[in-house]
Amino acid sequence: MKDYSIQIERIKSKLLEAAKVDKGLKAFGASSHKYNIHNPVSIEEVNTFERKYSINLPDCYKSFVLQIGNGGKSYANSGAGPFYGIYPLGDGVDELVYKNTEKYIKNESILHPKMTNDYWSKVIEKIEIDNISDSEYEQELGKIFGGILPIGSQGCSYLHGIILNGTHKGKVVNIDQDLQKPHFTFEDNFLDWYERWLDEVISKDLLIESPSWFGYTMGGSEEKLLEAYKNGSSDIAKEDALNGLLKKRTLNSFTLDSIDKLYLNTSKENSKLLLQILVKYKHKTWKEYLTKQGKDDLLTVFQYIFWYDKANSTNWKEYITSHINQITNPETFRFCTYLLQECNFDYGYLIQGFIKNTDKDIRSTVVYSLGQLSNKKDYLETFIIGLNDDSNKVIHSSLQALSGIKNEKLLIHYKKIADRFPVEKDYILSNLKQRLAEFKIDLNWIRKNDLNKIPLKSDKKWYQIWK
């Protein structure tokens, strides 16, 4: 068994330090595990576990449970660790392959760090067949996740596991049980990954309000990451380094000045990431570079403003309004409307003309965004165009956006929708029912009646006396 004693002592010390730094338990999952970890297991317990599953645990992980600790009081009795912590030895073994686990866990894993999207698509090809039998599903699941021991939960369908054999034995992999492509961590083994987590708690990089998705990007100091970018052997390697820098809580002026110089002398391949760093950390050149980017790429401009300068959206109002008519891309338009909403003014006049755009996603965004306005009733005619759109998505968005508007002009268009959709499709009828309920009428009634022939026998509107 490989000797990890020096690293083990380092980790023990860093666990105590991390708990002191994160007294407010701000790191994701810390409020559950509180940096507690129970006593280590015995070598007999490890041997029993290995015999049961006919496996040999990686030395790095074995050293952890034997010398640092095992389990705790977090989710599923997990001990201190990334996300919701590290499972006790033997718990969660069947989370990936829940039938005949012993049969598959001893296999060599078919997953590897450099697998492509095409490779992954072929790996899951059979399991995604609609009529696959239970036994075939079990076999395919065993092939996909065989040779991996689940070691902790990240929440929802995500977990981290450790490779049990083969070239990548001891390496941690992030897995989505809903079958998105797994993402290997950048560290060589479990202990390096765990120690990196402690380092990033201590440096406060992980003390943020939202999930940090620790381990999905490259780790290390900003100096090392900057060097990794400069020495990267491929665009992918360079991208990994830059994504690591983007996860830092702060960057020093030397790093930012270096990024500035690199941005001015780089190829297009990584220029957006370099610019993103300058924008996120508010380097002195960020506004100048960002507006220049907008000459060819408004999407990047609107995304970066929304992500990193949303609180100052009003400062960008003039820029947005002067460029909005140049937009042809639905994603660009979507981020544009996000920023307009942040500006807190009646932006309806700027976007209502897009209801005639050829792109259904843009038209859908128009009615959704108009629906966010407090004076949305002023854009009734635009909503009516949306109700009569060829796209179900636009109709659906229009119906939702019209919540609370009880103008009788809408009813003739609601009837058209009721007649056009005899059965539910894309949740259109369920939303239509909600709009009709605001008029105290239902779907059956509006289908049966000719609205133009209903006589008015009182001062009330016809839809108020139909019963």
PESUL-V156415 format. One record per helix or strand of 3 or more residues. SS is the DSSP state (H for helix, E for strand). FROM is the first residue (numbers start at 1). TO is the last residue. Records with the same first field share a line. If there is no record, write none. Layout:
SS = FROM-TO ; FROM-TO
This chain:
H = 5-21 ; 30-33 ; 43-53 ; 59-67 ; 75-77 ; 101-105 ; 117-123 ; 134-145 ; 190-202 ; 222-230 ; 235-246 ; 253-264 ; 268-280 ; 286-293 ; 298-308 ; 310-326 ; 330-343 ; 348-356 ; 360-370 ; 376-387 ; 392-401 ; 408-420 ; 428-437 ; 443-448 ; 451-453 ; 462-465
E = 148-155 ; 158-163 ; 172-176
